[in-house]
Amino acid sequence: MSGLYRRTRNPMFQGVLLVLLAECLLYADPGLIVYTGSIALFFHTTVVFREEPDLTSRFGVSYSHYCRQVPRWGFALKAFSPEPI
């Protein structure tokens, strides 16, 4: 495991949300705020109800270990280190 995935589980989704939040600050449009919130909700439900169960069934204990060390949203201060084999 390398790159941003050692510190957060969803860097691409977070990047999109960061751009949308920056646009909200730039344009101060209430419609854009609603759009950003709906995209954030869509990302969250997709991750929780589709991606994570699929990855848990595919990778089992190693993915559970990864989930315990790396946050779904936000960034970990300490980079992920896999279990010693």
Sequence and secondary structure as in RCSB ss.txt:
>XXXX:A:sequence
MSGLYRRTRNPMFQGVLLVLLAECLLYADPGLIVYTGSIALFFHTTVVFREEPDLTSRFGVSYSHYCRQVPRWGF
ALKAFSPEPI
>XXXX:A:secstr
  GGGGT S HHHHHHHHHHHHHHHHH  HHHHHHHHHHHHHHHHHIIIIIHHHHHHHHTHHHHHHHHHS SSS 
 SS       
